[in-house]
């Protein structure tokens, strides 16, 4: 996808993902869930199938659209979506995403 066609990383363009991040990976997520994976798993338990599918779809889209971007830009974009967790690497973000529904395609490193 060309830079001109890349979807802006805004809550308006990723509403389900943004709502998940703000609701489960907020500034107190460590107190509530201990880890990002704990927050994800709590969401998966609490959410209905439609909500889980919407977050999974938007997370996949975010990952796909950020493949060609520098990691610093990806981290910034992910942070702009509303959560307090900032993944330390592409591998950490990919690992987190895998927990939504099995392995994802390989991300560029």
C-alpha positions as CSV (number, residue, x, y, z in Angstrom):
1,X,0.0,0.0,0.0
2,X,1.5,3.3,-0.9
3,X,2.1,6.0,1.6
4,X,-0.7,8.1,0.0
5,X,-3.2,5.3,0.5
6,X,-2.2,4.4,4.1
7,X,-5.0,4.7,6.5
8,X,-4.2,7.3,9.2
9,X,-3.8,5.8,12.6
10,X,-6.6,7.6,14.4
11,X,-9.3,6.4,16.7
12,X,-11.8,7.4,14.0
13,X,-10.2,5.0,11.5
14,X,-9.7,2.2,14.0
15,X,-12.8,2.5,16.3
16,X,-12.9,-1.0,17.7
17,X,-9.2,-1.3,18.2
18,X,-9.1,2.2,19.9
19,X,-12.0,1.3,22.2
20,X,-10.2,-1.9,23.2
21,X,-6.9,-0.1,23.8
22,X,-8.6,2.6,25.9
23,X,-10.7,0.2,27.8
24,X,-8.2,-2.6,28.5
25,X,-4.7,-1.2,27.9
26,X,-5.3,2.1,29.7
27,X,-2.8,3.7,32.1
28,X,-3.7,1.4,34.9
29,X,-3.7,-1.9,32.9
30,X,-0.8,-3.2,34.9
31,X,-2.8,-2.9,38.2
32,X,-5.8,-4.4,36.6
33,X,-4.4,-7.1,34.3
34,X,-0.6,-7.3,35.1
35,X,0.4,-7.7,31.4
36,X,-0.8,-6.6,28.0
37,X,-1.6,-10.3,27.4
38,X,-3.7,-10.3,30.6
39,X,-5.6,-7.3,29.3
40,X,-6.1,-8.9,26.0
41,X,-7.4,-12.1,27.6
42,X,-9.8,-10.2,29.8
43,X,-11.2,-8.5,26.7
44,X,-11.5,-11.8,24.9
45,X,-13.5,-13.2,27.9
46,X,-15.7,-10.1,28.3
47,X,-16.4,-9.3,24.6
48,X,-18.9,-10.9,22.3
49,X,-18.0,-12.6,19.0
50,X,-18.8,-9.4,17.0
51,X,-16.6,-7.2,19.2
52,X,-13.7,-9.7,19.2
53,X,-13.9,-10.0,15.4
54,X,-13.9,-6.2,15.0
55,X,-10.8,-5.7,17.1
56,X,-9.0,-8.6,15.4
57,X,-9.8,-7.2,11.9
58,X,-8.6,-3.7,12.8
59,X,-5.5,-5.0,14.5
60,X,-4.7,-7.1,11.4
61,X,-5.3,-4.1,9.2
62,X,-3.1,-1.9,11.4
63,X,-0.3,-4.5,11.2
64,X,-0.6,-4.9,7.5
65,X,-0.7,-1.1,6.8
66,X,2.4,-0.5,9.0
67,X,4.6,-3.2,7.5
68,X,6.6,-0.7,5.4
69,X,6.8,1.9,8.2
70,X,9.8,2.5,10.4
71,X,9.3,0.9,13.9
72,X,9.3,4.4,15.6
73,X,6.4,5.5,13.4
74,X,4.5,2.3,14.1
75,X,5.0,2.8,17.9
76,X,3.8,6.3,17.6
77,X,0.8,5.4,15.4
78,X,-0.2,2.6,17.8
79,X,0.1,5.0,20.8
80,X,-2.2,7.5,18.9
81,X,-5.0,4.9,19.0
82,X,-5.5,5.5,22.7
83,X,-3.9,2.8,24.9
84,X,-1.1,3.3,27.4
85,X,0.9,0.2,26.3
86,X,3.6,0.8,23.7
87,X,5.1,-2.5,22.3
88,X,8.9,-2.7,22.5
89,X,9.3,-4.3,19.1
90,X,7.4,-5.6,16.1
91,X,7.9,-9.1,17.5
92,X,6.1,-8.1,20.8
93,X,3.2,-6.6,18.8
94,X,3.0,-9.6,16.6
95,X,3.0,-11.9,19.6
96,X,0.3,-9.9,21.2
97,X,-1.8,-10.0,18.1
98,X,-1.4,-13.8,17.8
99,X,-3.4,-14.2,21.0
100,X,-6.5,-12.8,19.3
101,X,-6.7,-15.8,16.9
102,X,-3.7,-17.9,16.2
103,X,-0.5,-17.0,14.3
104,X,-0.5,-14.0,11.9
105,X,1.4,-13.7,8.8
106,X,5.1,-12.9,9.3
107,X,5.8,-9.2,9.9
108,X,8.8,-7.5,8.4
109,X,11.5,-6.9,11.0
